[in-house]
Amino acid sequence: MSWTIHRVGLVAQDLAAATAFFGTQLGLGAPRALDADRLAFGPGSRGLRVTRPSPMLARDGTTVLGAVAGRHVAIEVADLAGLTGRLTRASLPCLPATAEEFETAAVWTRDPAGNLVAFCQAGSPAPAWGWEIHHVNLQAGDVRAAVGFYTAIAGLPEGSWEAPAARGSFSIDPAELAVIDAGGANRGLHLIRPDAGFALRNGFAHNPSIGGHPAFCVPAVLAVKRRLEAAGVTVSDAGVYAMAGMHQIYVQDPAANMIEVNQHV
């Protein structure tokens, strides 16, 4: 089946700093302010949402709950009704999204690794807006359990990792790194077991295997790198080390979210 990443959500306390980082330094363009606490980069409900977290707390029985919905990945699928039925039959949590959250019908759930995921009904093709979400990297202690969720429940295909000939120091064992394929070239979801030595072995200032991250594909990654460094931001320039034909850099945004920026080369 065909599918795509609809959007990714991140949390940030300082929305002005987020605007400068994503809009100017990464080159994603001027955001729309949805309200005092939310920015949207990209058309409609697609692209990137940055949310200032609410300080409110709620109690559900013996559990204290805070705001967590800011950090998420949303995935467009061809058959939302079928997916929702599989979630229900598997007794997995599932909540309908509100009309304000997405342009189309959608549901919220969590994968086996605890990542917050929205699935939404695919509609008209997305317009081009100058950049794209190439993949979202999700941390998973049990990679194969996470793969089972996305293949059996979500109905998405598993692919094979496409590494360059001169690969960096990391494992492509499918028990430690798997790709849920959205059209080849490692596009889609990356499910990875955290690797504490990743940055040290590869000579990076950042460890992209821990905590998850979105990866934005841009026309000129070196221009992004120059703008970031001019602003005093530390950049790990990985070159073509993990994905065949992709130049990757890693950086942390002002809220310390891990961010990847890449370019087809």
C-alpha positions as CSV (number, residue, x, y, z in Angstrom):
1,M,0.0,0.0,0.0
2,S,1.1,3.6,-0.5
3,W,1.4,5.9,2.5
4,T,3.2,9.0,3.5
5,I,4.1,11.0,6.6
6,H,1.5,13.7,7.0
7,R,3.3,15.7,9.7
8,V,5.5,15.7,12.7
9,G,4.9,17.5,16.0
10,L,7.6,18.9,18.3
11,V,7.4,20.7,21.7
12,A,9.1,24.0,22.4
13,Q,8.7,26.6,25.2
14,D,10.1,29.5,23.1
15,L,8.1,29.9,19.9
16,A,10.1,32.9,18.7
17,A,13.3,30.9,19.0
18,A,11.5,28.0,17.1
19,T,10.5,30.4,14.4
20,A,14.0,31.6,13.9
21,F,15.5,28.1,13.9
22,F,13.0,26.3,11.7
23,G,11.8,29.2,9.6
24,T,15.1,31.1,8.9
25,Q,18.0,28.8,9.7
26,L,16.6,25.6,8.4
27,G,14.7,27.5,5.6
28,L,11.3,26.0,6.2
29,G,9.7,29.4,5.7
30,A,7.5,31.6,7.8
31,P,5.1,29.7,10.0
32,R,1.4,30.3,10.6
33,A,0.4,31.0,14.2
34,L,-2.6,28.7,14.8
35,D,-3.0,30.3,18.2
36,A,-0.8,31.7,21.0
37,D,0.7,28.2,21.6
38,R,1.0,26.6,18.2
39,L,3.0,27.2,15.0
40,A,2.5,25.4,11.7
41,F,5.1,25.1,9.0
42,G,3.6,23.7,5.8
43,P,0.2,23.7,4.2
44,G,-3.0,22.8,6.1
45,S,-2.4,20.2,8.7
46,R,0.7,18.8,6.9
47,G,4.4,19.5,7.6
48,L,5.6,20.5,11.1
49,R,3.7,21.6,14.1
50,V,5.5,23.2,17.1
51,T,3.5,23.4,20.3
52,R,4.2,25.2,23.6
53,P,3.3,22.6,26.2
54,S,0.5,23.3,28.6
55,P,1.4,23.4,32.3
56,M,-2.0,21.8,33.2
57,L,-2.2,18.4,34.9
58,A,-5.1,15.9,35.1
59,R,-5.7,12.8,37.1
60,D,-7.1,9.5,35.7
61,G,-7.5,7.2,38.6
62,T,-4.0,6.7,40.1
63,T,-2.3,8.2,37.1
64,V,-1.3,11.9,36.8
65,L,-1.3,13.1,33.2
66,G,0.3,16.1,31.6
67,A,0.3,17.5,28.1
68,V,2.1,15.1,25.7
69,A,0.3,15.5,22.3
70,G,2.8,18.1,21.1
71,R,5.4,15.5,20.1
72,H,4.0,13.0,17.6
73,V,4.1,11.7,14.1
74,A,1.0,11.6,11.8
75,I,0.8,9.1,9.0
76,E,-1.6,9.1,6.0
77,V,-3.0,5.7,5.1
78,A,-5.4,4.6,2.4
79,D,-7.8,2.7,4.6
80,L,-8.2,4.4,8.0
81,A,-11.4,2.4,8.8
82,G,-9.6,-0.9,8.3
83,L,-6.7,0.2,10.4
84,T,-9.0,1.4,13.2
85,G,-10.8,-2.0,13.2
86,R,-7.4,-3.8,13.6
87,L,-6.6,-1.5,16.5
88,T,-9.9,-2.3,18.2
89,R,-9.6,-6.1,17.6
90,A,-6.1,-6.0,19.1
91,S,-7.4,-4.1,22.1
92,L,-5.0,-1.3,21.5
93,P,-5.8,2.3,22.6
94,C,-7.4,4.4,20.0
95,L,-8.9,7.9,20.2
96,P,-10.6,9.9,17.4
97,A,-8.9,13.1,16.5
98,T,-10.9,16.3,16.5
99,A,-11.8,18.2,13.3
100,E,-9.5,21.0,14.4
101,E,-6.5,18.7,14.5
102,F,-6.5,17.3,11.0
103,E,-8.1,18.2,7.6
104,T,-9.3,14.6,7.4
105,A,-10.5,11.8,9.6
106,A,-7.8,10.6,12.0
107,V,-7.2,8.6,15.1
108,W,-4.6,8.7,17.9
109,T,-2.8,5.7,19.3
110,R,0.6,4.6,20.7
111,D,3.0,2.1,19.2
112,P,4.6,-0.7,21.3
113,A,7.5,1.7,22.1
114,G,5.2,4.3,23.5
115,N,5.5,6.7,20.6
116,L,2.4,8.9,20.1
117,V,1.1,8.3,16.5
118,A,-1.8,9.6,14.6
119,F,-3.2,7.8,11.5
120,C,-5.2,9.9,9.1
121,Q,-7.2,9.1,6.0
122,A,-5.3,9.9,2.8
123,G,-7.0,12.4,0.5
124,S,-5.8,14.6,-2.3
125,P,-2.1,14.6,-3.0
126,A,0.0,16.9,-0.9
127,P,1.1,20.1,-2.7
128,A,4.8,20.8,-3.0
129,W,6.1,23.4,-0.6
130,G,9.9,23.4,-1.1
131,W,10.9,20.8,1.6
132,E,9.7,17.5,2.8
133,I,9.8,15.2,5.8
134,H,12.1,12.4,4.5
135,H,11.7,10.2,7.6
136,V,10.9,10.2,11.2
137,N,13.3,8.2,13.5
138,L,11.5,6.5,16.4
139,Q,13.3,5.0,19.4
140,A,12.3,1.4,20.2
141,G,13.7,-0.9,22.8
142,D,12.2,-3.8,21.0
143,V,12.5,-3.0,17.3
144,R,10.8,-6.1,16.0
145,A,7.7,-5.5,18.2
146,A,7.5,-2.0,16.8
147,V,7.9,-3.4,13.3
148,G,5.1,-5.9,14.0
149,F,2.7,-3.0,14.9
150,Y,3.4,-1.0,11.8
151,T,3.2,-3.9,9.5
152,A,0.4,-6.0,11.0
153,I,-1.8,-3.3,12.6
154,A,-1.0,-0.3,10.4
155,G,-0.6,-2.3,7.2
156,L,2.6,-0.6,6.2
157,P,5.5,-2.5,4.4
158,E,8.9,-3.1,6.0
159,G,11.8,-2.3,3.7
160,S,15.5,-3.0,3.6
161,W,18.1,-0.5,4.8
162,E,19.9,1.1,1.8
163,A,23.4,1.9,3.1
164,P,26.3,3.5,1.3
165,A,29.4,1.5,0.4
166,A,31.4,3.4,3.1
167,R,28.9,3.0,6.0
168,G,29.5,4.7,9.4
169,S,29.8,2.7,12.6
170,F,26.3,1.5,13.3
171,S,24.3,-1.7,12.9
172,I,21.8,-2.4,10.1
173,D,20.7,-5.7,11.8
174,P,16.8,-5.5,11.4
175,A,16.6,-6.3,15.2
176,E,18.4,-3.0,15.8
177,L,17.4,-0.8,12.9
178,A,14.4,-1.2,10.7
179,V,12.8,0.9,8.0
180,I,9.0,1.1,7.4
181,D,9.2,1.9,3.7
182,A,7.4,4.8,2.1
183,G,8.8,4.6,-1.4
184,G,12.5,3.5,-1.2
185,A,15.7,5.5,-0.5
186,N,15.1,4.9,3.3
187,R,12.0,7.1,3.2
188,G,9.4,6.5,5.9
189,L,9.9,5.5,9.5
190,H,13.2,4.4,11.1
191,L,12.8,2.2,14.1
192,I,16.0,2.1,16.1
193,R,17.3,0.6,19.3
194,P,19.2,3.3,21.3
195,D,23.0,3.0,20.9
196,A,24.9,4.9,23.7
197,G,28.2,4.8,21.8
198,F,26.8,6.0,18.4
199,A,28.1,9.5,18.6
200,L,31.5,8.6,20.0
201,R,32.2,5.9,17.3
202,N,31.2,8.2,14.5
203,G,32.8,11.4,15.7
204,F,29.6,13.3,16.1
205,A,28.5,15.9,18.7
206,H,25.0,14.5,18.6
207,N,23.6,11.0,19.0
208,P,20.7,10.5,16.6
209,S,19.9,7.0,17.9
210,I,18.4,8.3,21.2
211,G,15.1,10.0,21.6
212,G,13.9,10.0,18.0
213,H,14.0,12.8,15.5
214,P,12.4,14.2,12.3
215,A,14.5,14.4,9.2
216,F,13.8,17.4,6.8
217,C,14.9,17.0,3.2
218,V,16.0,20.4,1.7
219,P,17.4,21.5,-1.6
220,A,20.8,22.7,-0.2
221,V,21.9,21.1,3.1
222,L,25.3,22.9,3.1
223,A,23.5,26.3,2.9
224,V,21.5,25.2,6.0
225,K,24.7,24.2,7.7
226,R,26.3,27.6,7.1
227,R,23.2,29.5,8.5
228,L,23.2,27.3,11.6
229,E,26.9,27.8,12.2
230,A,26.7,31.5,11.6
231,A,24.0,31.6,14.4
232,G,26.4,29.7,16.7
233,V,24.6,26.4,16.5
234,T,26.7,23.2,16.8
235,V,26.3,21.0,13.8
236,S,27.4,17.3,13.2
237,D,28.1,17.0,9.5
238,A,27.8,13.3,8.8
239,G,28.2,13.5,5.1
240,V,27.0,10.4,3.2
241,Y,27.4,7.8,6.0
242,A,24.1,6.1,6.7
243,M,21.8,6.3,3.7
244,A,23.0,5.8,0.1
245,G,22.8,9.1,-1.8
246,M,21.8,11.3,1.3
247,H,24.1,13.9,2.8
248,Q,23.0,14.3,6.5
249,I,23.6,16.8,9.2
250,Y,22.4,16.7,12.8
251,V,21.6,19.6,15.2
252,Q,19.5,20.3,18.2
253,D,16.8,23.0,18.0
254,P,16.5,25.7,20.8
255,A,14.3,23.3,22.8
256,A,16.9,20.5,22.5
257,N,14.9,18.4,20.1
258,M,17.2,16.3,17.9
259,I,16.8,17.4,14.2
260,E,18.2,15.9,11.0
261,V,18.5,17.9,7.8
262,N,19.4,16.0,4.6
263,Q,19.7,16.4,0.9
264,H,19.7,13.9,-2.1
265,V,23.2,14.0,-3.6
